[in-house]
Amino acid sequence: MVAMSKIATGNGHGENSPYFDGWKAYETNPFHPTDRPDGVIQMGLAENQLCFNFIKKWVVKHPEASLCSAQGVNKFKETALFQDYHGMPEFRQSVAKFMGKVRGDRVKFDPDRIVMSGGATGAHEMVAFCLADPGEAFLVPTPYYPGFDRDLRWRTGVELVPVVCESSNDFKITTNALETAYEKAKEANLRVKGLLITNPSNPLGTILDRETLKGIIEFINEKNIHLIGDEIYAATVFMEPEFVSISEILEEVECNRDLIHIVYSLSKDMGFPGFRVGIVYSYNDAVVSCARKMSSFGLVSTQTQHLIASMLSDDDFVDNFIMESKERLFRRHKYFTWSLSQVGIGSLKSNAGLFIWMDLRKLLKEKTFEAEMDLWQVIINEVKLNVSPGSSFHCNEPGWFRVCFANMDDQTMEVALLRIRTFMLEHNKAMVPRKLCSRSSLKLSFSRRQDDFMSQSIMSPHSPLPQSPLVQART
Amino acid sequence: MTQTLYSRTRSPEIEKEIAGGGGGAAMRVIVPLQGVVQGRGGLVLGSIIPCALFYFLQFYLKRNRKDTDDQNNSNSSGQNPNPRSSSYGKLSELPGLTRSLSRGLPSPRSLRGPVFVSGRVRGIVKDSDSPYYVGLRRAKEDPYDELSNPNGVIQLGLAENKLSLDLVKHWLADNAEQAILRNGKELSISQIVPYQPFDGSMEFKVAVAGFMSQVMEKAVSFNPSQVVLTAGATPAIEILSFCLADAGNAFLVPTPYYPGFDRDIKWRTGVEIIHVPCRSTDNFNLSIAALDQAFDQAKKRGLKVRGIVISNPSNPVGNLISRGTLYSLLDFAREKNIHIISNELLAGSTHGNEEFVSMAELLDPDDSDRKRVHIVYGLSKDLSLPGFWVGVIYSYNEEVLAAAKRLARFSSISAPTQCLLVSMLSDAKFVQTLITINRERLQSMYAQFVAGLKKLGVECIKSSGGFYCWADMSGLIRSYNKKGELELWDKLLNIAKVNVTPGSSCHCIEPGWFRFCVTTLTEKDIPVVMDRIQKVSETSKLNR
């Protein structure tokens, strides 16, 4: 029979990782509040659904932005024909402005350095194609997003060398760890071309402080390797400390800017994954030029460019959106982590992202990855939650799990929490929560739990007492 | 064509374009040598000889280097006043001269060591200077407009279909609300915002499969579950190349072919293209004998051929492949056990009397040869929507479909666009009107263009499809070779101010052929174009 390529028949797609097994379990039996109340709840997808209605209001209020409206159709002709891979100027300008706003306007971004790609997925692959040849390597701090194994390696032939970070210091990236990884690569005869950091981190939900960032910049300059900063969660920082972007550090320390590249996207910050808007922002002219030509393989539809240009040029909307999004993320995160702590489940202290890095080490029968897999099977099959095991993120220590909290509405969240509580009580692994002790029934009403939470006067740094109802997002 | 690393005469934008490529040629020499310097060649070979070479090279180049630092346009962000990147190929920045960071130099950028990027970045310089891209840039910078810029460059090098766009616009104006709203007033934002299947929504696949069938006059029906949607035909071709061949393998491609194939098939995949020359004596039709010969030559070169890529209707010539030839192609592919990629992007843009036959029509349901056939389609030509980036891979091979689906994640179509087009493509009546009127207008424009060129003594190949006239201007070139052809091209671009695509960009084996796109114009532009060409053709005839 006629043969196919190695890329097509190999495992480079990475779908055999446990990260995706859970998804398969979810897809065969997805939770629905009425149709499938016993289905698996998806907590493995980092999607930001909390601000749907906010965006919907804007789109309805601005039909001219959509092209397919009586008001917008005048723009149709030029939009439909525009096939320049530079992208529409107004699109690039509005994205550059948005990126600046997300960083508190402490830095300005040049629209001419903005290159489109097919989502952040496409952006990562494109950067790898531009910076490294097959057989060369990037350093990546662990734990890291499992998709990197596919996006950076599959078609590019590039290798990934882990920079091991430890839970003992909250998984911080140390110069020591970087040096160790670099040496390891050298021993394996791998030429290191760059370092990829995700800031805010996926899966940790933490941000890198100034000192760490400066140390990283020093390291890459010394080794003359590239720095790729994946900042797709930049606007999801919902609490102090404030986010510091690589672009800001560049203004403060000496650095060869040709080594610096930022990957961005609107999928997380704005909750638009369906729009497939990925951005490569490079300070290196050669890379911008090459990436632009490569962007032909994943250009953003001009209809979408037009819509986004309109939306992101609306300063009031953008300012309100950024604030509102942080507010909603803050509350959801706070409520979720508090509820977990009530049943003795801790998580890494985090202030960003759409997930938490949950600590279930004490639930493991033994400190092995097999035990982690066993526990994970239980969570998927018995508790019916799709969470992502730490091993799929290449975490060096078993027992950690990434749990997404921003991709569901309040009711689904409550169901998930109830299942977790039930599981913990049944397995008797945590100390009995004080409040539950005094109740005869474990059936807690949803509103009651919310009241308990609200009464603790937990305040967001961005607004006074929480007054607006929590958002109804899509299941 | 000579490549210059630095040029004062290029406009800033073109400078930007070739920014990284400027150092490409130099990097191609330096980088391998660096490997030797790094000790891989032993002490003498590895250190002394290369070092000596470097110093001599540096000395030579320092003498000849123009002072371009103050010419640099600053691409960087507003707060960065530094000159452009050192990866630009500043040849003085050779590895042995890296300065340390601690010196606190005022303009650190230009004084760092060289930055190592990938081979793909270095290779980009070739493309930037090819006439195809130079012409497109010039037309973009100085576009013709009847009223506001009557002396601008007329774009006949980009296959945009402006002929029937008004129909699409009217449809939108009439059906706007319905297009994005569903079920009355409820905005279906929840359908367009979250993650979608990476290879397109089933709804959209159904609509596209139906459209393809209509375009091909219902001669074949397409199964939506065999459709993988991609952000344009460009990634569709690349994805298929990644799926069907390994780096170092080859595809047979009849010439002349669409210049973009060099990028789509070869660039990131590492797959080679073996040219299968077609000649004017055959009306540029594909001959199986030529295919056979090319296959054998590839074998002798040690290249494993994995497939054939045909375009039907072809670009740039515009001919349709006959049913008989298609059958012969299938036989050939079966005999050699290779794939066939049939690029049918222009299937709906036929204007002659010949019948368009899709590869899909030849395949019986129980034909095992189906597994080697893969069709590429898209909406940029037939539906005049290039900016929306909608491409299609249609395959009968489940393994290829599975792999392509996974690869589509790097090139997915924006959900709002899918949503909008579902409505449009499902309107069968509109689609039929569009296809019919598009064909009529295309036929008219084509006929007028060919007649206009004929008056100037330029004959075109008889073709029945596509947006182009494939014109024989060999009578106007000074020397019957690529150089002569490019001189004429240059005159056409810079004197006549008409951007056309020279045959050499399409790897045509005979010099003097040019591709003119007829769909970017209105009827009243045609005399303007002919006048301009006439000026050049007269001077060319005088100079011969």
Chai-1 contact restraints between the chains, C-beta under 6 A:
chainA,res_idxA,chainB,res_idxB,connection_type,confidence,min_distance_angstrom,max_distance_angstrom,comment,restraint_id
A,V2,B,N337,contact,1.0,0.0,6.0,A-B,restraint_1
A,V2,B,H339,contact,1.0,0.0,6.0,A-B,restraint_2
A,V2,B,R372,contact,1.0,0.0,6.0,A-B,restraint_3
A,M4,B,C243,contact,1.0,0.0,6.0,A-B,restraint_4
A,M4,B,E399,contact,1.0,0.0,6.0,A-B,restraint_5
A,S5,B,C243,contact,1.0,0.0,6.0,A-B,restraint_6
A,S5,B,L244,contact,1.0,0.0,6.0,A-B,restraint_7
A,S5,B,A245,contact,1.0,0.0,6.0,A-B,restraint_8
A,S5,B,D246,contact,1.0,0.0,6.0,A-B,restraint_9
A,K6,B,D246,contact,1.0,0.0,6.0,A-B,restraint_10
A,I7,B,F242,contact,1.0,0.0,6.0,A-B,restraint_11
A,A8,B,C243,contact,1.0,0.0,6.0,A-B,restraint_12
A,A8,B,A403,contact,1.0,0.0,6.0,A-B,restraint_13
A,H13,B,R406,contact,1.0,0.0,6.0,A-B,restraint_14
A,E47,B,P194,contact,1.0,0.0,6.0,A-B,restraint_15
A,K56,B,L187,contact,1.0,0.0,6.0,A-B,restraint_16
A,K56,B,I189,contact,1.0,0.0,6.0,A-B,restraint_17
A,V60,B,L187,contact,1.0,0.0,6.0,A-B,restraint_18
A,C68,B,L172,contact,1.0,0.0,6.0,A-B,restraint_19
A,C68,B,A176,contact,1.0,0.0,6.0,A-B,restraint_20
A,C68,B,A179,contact,1.0,0.0,6.0,A-B,restraint_21
A,C68,B,I180,contact,1.0,0.0,6.0,A-B,restraint_22
A,C68,B,L420,contact,1.0,0.0,6.0,A-B,restraint_23
A,S69,B,A176,contact,1.0,0.0,6.0,A-B,restraint_24
A,A70,B,A176,contact,1.0,0.0,6.0,A-B,restraint_25
A,V73,B,L172,contact,1.0,0.0,6.0,A-B,restraint_26
A,V73,B,A173,contact,1.0,0.0,6.0,A-B,restraint_27
A,F76,B,K169,contact,1.0,0.0,6.0,A-B,restraint_28
A,F76,B,L172,contact,1.0,0.0,6.0,A-B,restraint_29
A,K77,B,L165,contact,1.0,0.0,6.0,A-B,restraint_30
A,K77,B,K169,contact,1.0,0.0,6.0,A-B,restraint_31
A,T79,B,G387,contact,1.0,0.0,6.0,A-B,restraint_32
A,A80,B,L385,contact,1.0,0.0,6.0,A-B,restraint_33
A,A80,B,G387,contact,1.0,0.0,6.0,A-B,restraint_34
A,L81,B,E160,contact,1.0,0.0,6.0,A-B,restraint_35
A,L81,B,G387,contact,1.0,0.0,6.0,A-B,restraint_36
A,F82,B,G387,contact,1.0,0.0,6.0,A-B,restraint_37
A,Q83,B,P386,contact,1.0,0.0,6.0,A-B,restraint_38
A,Q83,B,G387,contact,1.0,0.0,6.0,A-B,restraint_39
A,K108,B,S77,contact,1.0,0.0,6.0,A-B,restraint_40
A,K108,B,G78,contact,1.0,0.0,6.0,A-B,restraint_41
A,D110,B,S77,contact,1.0,0.0,6.0,A-B,restraint_42
A,D112,B,N75,contact,1.0,0.0,6.0,A-B,restraint_43
A,G118,B,A231,contact,1.0,0.0,6.0,A-B,restraint_44
A,G118,B,F410,contact,1.0,0.0,6.0,A-B,restraint_45
A,G118,B,S411,contact,1.0,0.0,6.0,A-B,restraint_46
A,G118,B,S412,contact,1.0,0.0,6.0,A-B,restraint_47
A,T121,B,R409,contact,1.0,0.0,6.0,A-B,restraint_48
A,T121,B,F410,contact,1.0,0.0,6.0,A-B,restraint_49
A,G122,B,F410,contact,1.0,0.0,6.0,A-B,restraint_50
A,E125,B,F410,contact,1.0,0.0,6.0,A-B,restraint_51
A,F129,B,R120,contact,1.0,0.0,6.0,A-B,restraint_52
A,F129,B,R268,contact,1.0,0.0,6.0,A-B,restraint_53
A,C130,B,S118,contact,1.0,0.0,6.0,A-B,restraint_54
A,C130,B,V121,contact,1.0,0.0,6.0,A-B,restraint_55
A,L131,B,V117,contact,1.0,0.0,6.0,A-B,restraint_56
A,L131,B,S118,contact,1.0,0.0,6.0,A-B,restraint_57
A,A132,B,S118,contact,1.0,0.0,6.0,A-B,restraint_58
A,D133,B,S118,contact,1.0,0.0,6.0,A-B,restraint_59
A,D133,B,G119,contact,1.0,0.0,6.0,A-B,restraint_60
A,R155,B,F242,contact,1.0,0.0,6.0,A-B,restraint_61
A,N221,B,L101,contact,1.0,0.0,6.0,A-B,restraint_62
A,N224,B,G113,contact,1.0,0.0,6.0,A-B,restraint_63
A,E254,B,L101,contact,1.0,0.0,6.0,A-B,restraint_64
A,E254,B,P108,contact,1.0,0.0,6.0,A-B,restraint_65
A,N256,B,R112,contact,1.0,0.0,6.0,A-B,restraint_66
A,D258,B,S85,contact,1.0,0.0,6.0,A-B,restraint_67
A,D258,B,S87,contact,1.0,0.0,6.0,A-B,restraint_68
A,D258,B,V115,contact,1.0,0.0,6.0,A-B,restraint_69
A,F272,B,V193,contact,1.0,0.0,6.0,A-B,restraint_70
A,P273,B,Y195,contact,1.0,0.0,6.0,A-B,restraint_71
A,G274,B,I192,contact,1.0,0.0,6.0,A-B,restraint_72
A,G274,B,V193,contact,1.0,0.0,6.0,A-B,restraint_73
A,G274,B,P194,contact,1.0,0.0,6.0,A-B,restraint_74
A,G274,B,Q196,contact,1.0,0.0,6.0,A-B,restraint_75
A,G274,B,A415,contact,1.0,0.0,6.0,A-B,restraint_76
A,F275,B,S414,contact,1.0,0.0,6.0,A-B,restraint_77
A,R276,B,S412,contact,1.0,0.0,6.0,A-B,restraint_78
A,R276,B,S414,contact,1.0,0.0,6.0,A-B,restraint_79
A,N284,B,S85,contact,1.0,0.0,6.0,A-B,restraint_80
A,N284,B,S87,contact,1.0,0.0,6.0,A-B,restraint_81
A,D285,B,A19,contact,1.0,0.0,6.0,A-B,restraint_82
A,D285,B,G20,contact,1.0,0.0,6.0,A-B,restraint_83
A,D285,B,N75,contact,1.0,0.0,6.0,A-B,restraint_84
A,D285,B,R84,contact,1.0,0.0,6.0,A-B,restraint_85
A,D285,B,S85,contact,1.0,0.0,6.0,A-B,restraint_86
A,A286,B,A19,contact,1.0,0.0,6.0,A-B,restraint_87
A,A286,B,G20,contact,1.0,0.0,6.0,A-B,restraint_88
A,A286,B,S87,contact,1.0,0.0,6.0,A-B,restraint_89
A,A286,B,V117,contact,1.0,0.0,6.0,A-B,restraint_90
A,A286,B,V121,contact,1.0,0.0,6.0,A-B,restraint_91
A,S289,B,A19,contact,1.0,0.0,6.0,A-B,restraint_92
A,S289,B,G20,contact,1.0,0.0,6.0,A-B,restraint_93
A,C290,B,G20,contact,1.0,0.0,6.0,A-B,restraint_94
A,C290,B,V121,contact,1.0,0.0,6.0,A-B,restraint_95
A,C290,B,I124,contact,1.0,0.0,6.0,A-B,restraint_96
A,S296,B,T234,contact,1.0,0.0,6.0,A-B,restraint_97
A,F297,B,P235,contact,1.0,0.0,6.0,A-B,restraint_98
A,F297,B,E238,contact,1.0,0.0,6.0,A-B,restraint_99
A,F297,B,S411,contact,1.0,0.0,6.0,A-B,restraint_100
A,G298,B,A231,contact,1.0,0.0,6.0,A-B,restraint_101
A,G298,B,F410,contact,1.0,0.0,6.0,A-B,restraint_102
A,G298,B,S411,contact,1.0,0.0,6.0,A-B,restraint_103
A,L299,B,A231,contact,1.0,0.0,6.0,A-B,restraint_104
A,L299,B,W389,contact,1.0,0.0,6.0,A-B,restraint_105
A,S301,B,F388,contact,1.0,0.0,6.0,A-B,restraint_106
A,S301,B,W389,contact,1.0,0.0,6.0,A-B,restraint_107
A,S301,B,S414,contact,1.0,0.0,6.0,A-B,restraint_108
A,S301,B,T417,contact,1.0,0.0,6.0,A-B,restraint_109
A,T302,B,G387,contact,1.0,0.0,6.0,A-B,restraint_110
A,Q303,B,F388,contact,1.0,0.0,6.0,A-B,restraint_111
A,Q303,B,T417,contact,1.0,0.0,6.0,A-B,restraint_112
A,T304,B,S414,contact,1.0,0.0,6.0,A-B,restraint_113
A,T304,B,P416,contact,1.0,0.0,6.0,A-B,restraint_114
A,R474,B,S190,contact,1.0,0.0,6.0,A-B,restraint_115
